[in-house]
Amino acid sequence: MTPGSHLRALAAHVVHEVTQGKALSDCLENALLTLKEKRDRAFVQAVCYGVCRFYFRLDIILSYLLKKSLAAKESELHALLLVGLYQLMEMRVPPHAAVAETVNASAALRPWARGFTNAILREYLRQRSEIEERLKADVEGYYAHPKWWIDAIKKAWPHEWQAVLTANNGHPPLALRVNQKHISRSAYLEKLEENKLTAYSIPETLSGVLLDTPTPIEAVPGFAEGEISVQDGAAQLAASLLDLKPNLRILDACAAPGGKLTHLLEITPNPFVIVAVEKDRQRLALIKENLTRLHFFSQENLMICHDAADVAGWWDGQLFDRILLDAPCTASGVVRRHPDIKLLRRPTDIVALAKTQLQLLTALWATLKVNGLLVYATCSIFPEENVQVLQRFLAANANAKEEKITTSWGMPCTIGRQILPGMHQMDGFYYAKIRKEVG
């Protein structure tokens, strides 16, 4: 197998693992560890993300080209064919090289598949114009999303659904959060300019910066020194909604990977206490990595590994002034950053997650002081996980009252505000503020 065909076989294996229910980031991390060359790692990553991003379009194109469906046991060959088609459809790889290297990879996978793979890819090149025309009539192929997802977005956002789907298939910008305990945003923008990196402020945020062109984070000045963190502008809005003051006791529930927690530590007036709860021990380790890089070493003793909904198992009885509940969700607002979500989610996930979200809200409410504030956040655009959860919660808790978010970002909902993917060049996020009154 040539080096080029090995890279394509590796990418196909990653895609195959994603189709079996594994997260792209985990599969890709393991695969990239086997490659020494930076260029090779970049190629495999681009292919894997691209195939996942356009999986449903590629799969439909392949169905046009096949005389009959591949057997289930040939799922890895199926993934390799998608890798080949993606190169021809979206990448700048010369067609002859894409075909030849993918054919070589198929021969290593299945000796009989060399001629078959060659025929499929060359047939695509011959029929490309006709296929593109045919796709216009196939909503799943044209928008590269599963049909149930398209229907759900149409129902929720009848005027915006096409823009949402298009944004989901785009490449997200590199958004940074400036640690203003180390450097001001204006000074950091000057530093970027000195390093010949074009960037500008995210106006809806106090610390956000967007880089004009994609840049490896290790090449961005100040990252290793803790001057910046990678965080989408929409995620940066959470901290500003908490109405922070000195002497507050704050809970960050479901805290991993720690982006919002470290943001709170960067801007919370002294003195204060922040307790972070995260049930996944591996994800808790990610928080510690972030805390170390940003020099927040003293915060580690306030991290708790536990299910936040099991309040009796972790809470010491001291009430909180503020709670940030970044609830587990379908992540339907961050598909452009995590395209494998389209392959991994099922329609039943929405109902199951909405149940979990309501359970968390209900459990954590008991830990909040009277006149305390809870900010509910998800990176979902489905109302079933957002407005409808809050409606059920408010109906069941007479001492809970929505506090309107008065701002220009996003769009108002019955309760809270929604940012849709691509709006303000941000990911899709939902926020609501709930004040606790005397019961």
MOPEPE-V904823 format. One record per helix or strand of 2 or more residues. SS is the DSSP state (h for helix, s for strand). FROM is the first residue (numbers start at 1). TO is the last residue. If there is no record, write none. Layout:
ss->SS from->FROM to->TO
ss->SS from->FROM to->TO
//
This chain:
ss->h from->3 to->19
ss->h from->24 to->32
ss->h from->38 to->53
ss->h from->55 to->65
ss->h from->72 to->90
ss->h from->95 to->109
ss->h from->113 to->135
ss->h from->139 to->143
ss->h from->147 to->156
ss->h from->161 to->168
ss->s from->175 to->178
ss->h from->185 to->194
ss->s from->199 to->201
ss->s from->208 to->211
ss->h from->217 to->219
ss->s from->228 to->230
ss->h from->233 to->240
ss->s from->248 to->253
ss->h from->259 to->267
ss->s from->272 to->278
ss->h from->281 to->293
ss->h from->297 to->302
ss->s from->303 to->305
ss->h from->311 to->314
ss->s from->320 to->326
ss->h from->341 to->344
ss->h from->347 to->365
ss->s from->368 to->378
ss->h from->383 to->385
ss->h from->387 to->396
ss->s from->400 to->403
ss->s from->411 to->412
ss->s from->417 to->419
ss->h from->423 to->425
ss->s from->429 to->436
//
